[in-house]
Amino acid sequence: MASEQEKTADFGFRTVAKDEKEVMVAEVFHSVAAKYDLMNDLMSFGIHRIWKRFTIECSGIRRNQCVLDLAGGTGDLTARFSRMVGEGGEVILADINASMLKVGREKLRNKGIIDNINYVQANAEALPFPDNTFDCITISFGLRNVTDKNKALRSMYRVLKPGGRLLVLEFSKPVVKPLSKVYDAYSFHILPKIGEVVASDAGSYRYLAESIRMHPDQETLKGMMSDAGFDSVNYFNLTGGIVALHRGFKF
Ligand SMILES: C[S@@+](CC[C@H](N)C(=O)[O-])C[C@H]1O[C@@H](n2cnc3c(N)ncnc32)[C@H](O)[C@@H]1O
């Protein structure tokens, strides 16, 4: 029989039933989808673009390769990968949330991106792809929202080709003490206010701040990736560890 801990998950600072978390996360992203890109720029002062650029640089992606942008949302990484792999390659933008996928698809079509992108509604915990499919998988600001992160990491390992790499871009634990205090004040007091004014939704941005605090720190995530089977796992702290990029390989 499953223990209490196995049946529950964190939703921000609250402990909820696992099934309930998936529904609550879905509500957050249905609610923020239309304003997601604007809020990203406002909340991070545009710095998320630099974090994402660094992720692309670490991807090692070449023409004609196959990439999975998991929890890809509005497709910032997908757009860049699409150009890099070219017409002979393929990018799959996968996300569990239909509203985020819809915004992503419309945005990429309006940008006139070449026709090498497929859109798939999928849960990271049970990826609907054959073993050994992708040269590279990215999950950017997505893993934090997944109910069973270990299961999702194992699923990513399964669909990655031998020689392929996983890149996890996610909020992490600031490594500079004074930065940590300012960051806490900003995320718990200012973020929900910006959310209220711009997206009429303070609650979703309160969840954002809380979920960041509950997410595994750099070393813990590194251990989780190794446990899921990834080799040579390492990470780069970005902006003083506010964000970290973890990278692991399947050999
Ligand atoms: C903060 S957004 C990140 C979007 C995009 N990757 C970016 O960096 O801008 C998080 C995304 O994770 C998706 N997500 C949450 N849980 C998921 C799951 N279990 N499987 C796949 N996607 C999930 C959400 O629907 C949402 O689009």
The ligand as an SDF file (V2000), in Angstrom:
LIG
                    3D

 27 29  0  0  0  0  0  0  0  0999 V2000
    6.7260   28.1270  -16.4000 C   0  0  0  0  0  0  0  0  0  0  0  0
    6.1510   27.3220  -17.8550 S   0  0  0  0  0  0  0  0  0  0  0  0
    7.6190   27.1740  -18.8240 C   0  0  0  0  0  0  0  0  0  0  0  0
    7.3790   27.3420  -20.2850 C   0  0  0  0  0  0  0  0  0  0  0  0
    8.6420   27.3960  -21.1600 C   0  0  0  0  0  0  0  0  0  0  0  0
    9.3770   26.1560  -21.0920 N   0  0  0  0  0  0  0  0  0  0  0  0
    9.5250   28.5430  -20.7690 C   0  0  0  0  0  0  0  0  0  0  0  0
   10.6550   28.3060  -20.3210 O   0  0  0  0  0  0  0  0  0  0  0  0
    9.1080   29.6890  -20.9240 O   0  0  0  0  0  0  0  0  0  0  0  0
    5.9190   25.6930  -17.2370 C   0  0  0  0  0  0  0  0  0  0  0  0
    5.2380   24.7640  -18.2300 C   0  0  0  0  0  0  0  0  0  0  0  0
    5.2760   23.4370  -17.7130 O   0  0  0  0  0  0  0  0  0  0  0  0
    4.0870   22.7860  -18.1420 C   0  0  0  0  0  0  0  0  0  0  0  0
    3.8880   21.5750  -17.3260 N   0  0  0  0  0  0  0  0  0  0  0  0
    3.5480   21.5120  -16.0250 C   0  0  0  0  0  0  0  0  0  0  0  0
    3.4580   20.2300  -15.6290 N   0  0  0  0  0  0  0  0  0  0  0  0
    3.7800   19.4670  -16.7040 C   0  0  0  0  0  0  0  0  0  0  0  0
    3.8680   18.0600  -16.9240 C   0  0  0  0  0  0  0  0  0  0  0  0
    3.6310   17.1850  -15.9430 N   0  0  0  0  0  0  0  0  0  0  0  0
    4.2170   17.6240  -18.1460 N   0  0  0  0  0  0  0  0  0  0  0  0
    4.4620   18.5000  -19.1600 C   0  0  0  0  0  0  0  0  0  0  0  0
    4.3790   19.8460  -19.0160 N   0  0  0  0  0  0  0  0  0  0  0  0
    4.0500   20.3220  -17.7960 C   0  0  0  0  0  0  0  0  0  0  0  0
    3.0360   23.8590  -17.9550 C   0  0  0  0  0  0  0  0  0  0  0  0
    1.8520   23.5510  -18.6280 O   0  0  0  0  0  0  0  0  0  0  0  0
    3.7640   25.0860  -18.4690 C   0  0  0  0  0  0  0  0  0  0  0  0
    3.5310   25.3020  -19.8350 O   0  0  0  0  0  0  0  0  0  0  0  0
  1  2  1  0
  2  3  1  0
  2 10  1  0
  3  4  1  0
  4  5  1  0
  5  6  1  0
  5  7  1  0
  7  8  2  0
  7  9  1  0
 10 11  1  0
 11 12  1  0
 11 26  1  0
 12 13  1  0
 13 14  1  0
 13 24  1  0
 14 15  1  0
 14 23  1  0
 15 16  2  0
 16 17  1  0
 17 18  1  0
 17 23  2  0
 18 19  1  0
 18 20  2  0
 20 21  1  0
 21 22  2  0
 22 23  1  0
 24 25  1  0
 24 26  1  0
 26 27  1  0
M  CHG  2   2   1   9  -1
M  END
$$$$
